[in-house]
Each structure stands twice: as structure tokens, then as C-alpha cells.
């Protein structure tokens, strides 16, 4: 399944919090080419096709415990994440708990580890 198909399924899904109450999830507008180019410059590597596609379609997702912000921040841990990009926190004030190692050269074809339940 293509990453944009996964995004569409995520948009159509219903979400509930830990108390079982339905929560509203907002999918905000995507990032522009200039923003994506800036991320490439920050991490020092070309972005994977799937990340570029999803970030162009949706720049941030709000409504979960912490927002998922694909513009994120570069991560300064080259020994662990040589091209790290932090894009979400853990709900306890620790931004950078969700990290992607973004380097198109490390993933030569477009694949995505993101899945949603039908």
C-alpha cells in the first residue's frame, strides 16, 4: 500500500483516547518544497520518497497525545541516527521520542513502515 493510501485510511479512521472517548484528529496542510529542501540540508542527505510524499500531503497531525510534526527538528546523534529527524514527543515533555532516520540512499525504493488497522 502506498504511503498516501495509508494517510487516507488514517484520515478516515475513528480515534479514541484512553478513556474510550472519541477524539478529533486534524491533518494539517503539507510542507512546501522549500521546507523539504531545508530538512534535507539540515540532515545532510536526500529525503526518502515516501517521507517527501507524506510531508507534502500533510505537514502535521494534531489530536493525539502529542502532535506529529513532519517539519520536525534535526537530531544531533550521528552515531545512532546519522540522518535523524525528530518529529514528535512522548507526551511527557520529551520532544524527539519519535525519530526517523531520513536518507534516501539508505532506502533505495519507496516503502513505508507505517500501517493502520482496517
C-alpha positions in Angstrom: 0.0 0.0 0.0 1.4 3.4 -1.0 2.1 5.9 1.8 -0.6 8.3 0.6 -3.2 5.4 0.7 -2.2 4.8 4.3 -2.6 8.5 5.0 -6.1 8.5 3.5 -7.0 5.4 5.7 -5.7 7.3 8.8 -7.8 10.3 7.9 -10.9 8.1 7.7 -10.3 6.2 10.9 -12.0 7.0 14.2 -9.7 7.5 17.2 -10.4 7.2 20.9 -8.4 8.3 24.0 -7.5 6.1 27.0 -11.0 6.8 28.4 -12.7 5.5 25.3 -13.9 9.0 24.2 -13.7 9.8 20.6 -11.1 12.4 19.8 -10.9 14.7 16.8 -7.7 14.4 14.8 -6.7 17.2 12.4 -4.5 16.6 9.4 -2.9 20.0 8.6 -1.6 21.2 5.2 1.6 19.8 3.8 5.1 21.2 3.7 6.3 23.1 0.7 9.3 22.2 -1.5 11.4 24.9 0.3 10.6 23.4 3.7 11.5 19.9 2.4 14.7 21.2 0.9 15.6 22.8 4.3 15.1 19.4 6.0 17.5 17.8 3.5 20.0 20.5 4.2 19.7 20.0 8.0 20.1 16.3 7.9 22.7 16.3 5.2 21.0 13.7 3.0 18.2 13.4 0.4 14.8 12.6 1.8 13.2 9.2 1.1 10.4 9.3 -1.5 7.7 8.2 1.0 8.6 10.8 3.6 8.6 13.5 1.0 5.2 12.4 -0.3 3.5 12.3 3.1 5.1 15.5 4.3 3.9 17.3 1.1 0.3 15.9 1.7 0.2 16.5 5.5 2.7 18.6 7.4 1.3 17.9 10.9 -1.2 15.7 12.6 -2.9 17.1 15.8 -5.2 15.4 18.2 -3.0 12.6 19.6 -1.1 12.8 22.8 1.5 14.9 21.0 1.3 16.4 17.5 3.2 14.6 14.8 5.1 17.5 13.1 6.9 16.3 9.9 8.8 19.6 9.7 10.5 18.4 12.9 14.0 19.2 14.1 17.3 17.7 13.1 18.6 15.2 15.7 22.2 15.6 16.9 23.0 11.9 17.5 25.0 10.9 14.4 26.4 7.7 16.0 22.9 6.4 16.4 20.8 8.3 13.8 23.2 9.7 11.2 20.4 11.5 9.4 18.0 11.8 12.3 14.8 13.9 12.3 12.7 14.2 15.4 9.0 14.7 14.6 7.1 14.0 17.8 7.3 13.8 21.6 6.2 11.2 24.1 3.6 13.3 26.0 5.9 13.9 28.9 7.8 16.9 27.6 10.5 14.9 25.7 10.4 16.1 22.1 12.4 13.7 19.9 10.9 10.4 21.2 9.7 9.7 17.7 12.7 9.7 15.3 13.1 8.9 11.7 16.5 8.3 10.1 15.9 10.0 6.8 18.3 9.2 4.0 17.0 8.2 0.6 20.3 6.5 -0.2 19.7 4.0 2.7 16.3 3.1 1.3 16.6 2.8 -2.5 12.9 2.2 -3.1 9.7 3.6 -1.7 8.5 1.6 1.2 6.8 2.6 4.4 6.7 1.0 7.9 3.5 2.9 8.7 0.3 0.9 8.8 -3.2 1.3 10.1 -5.8 -1.2 11.0 -8.6 -1.7 8.6 
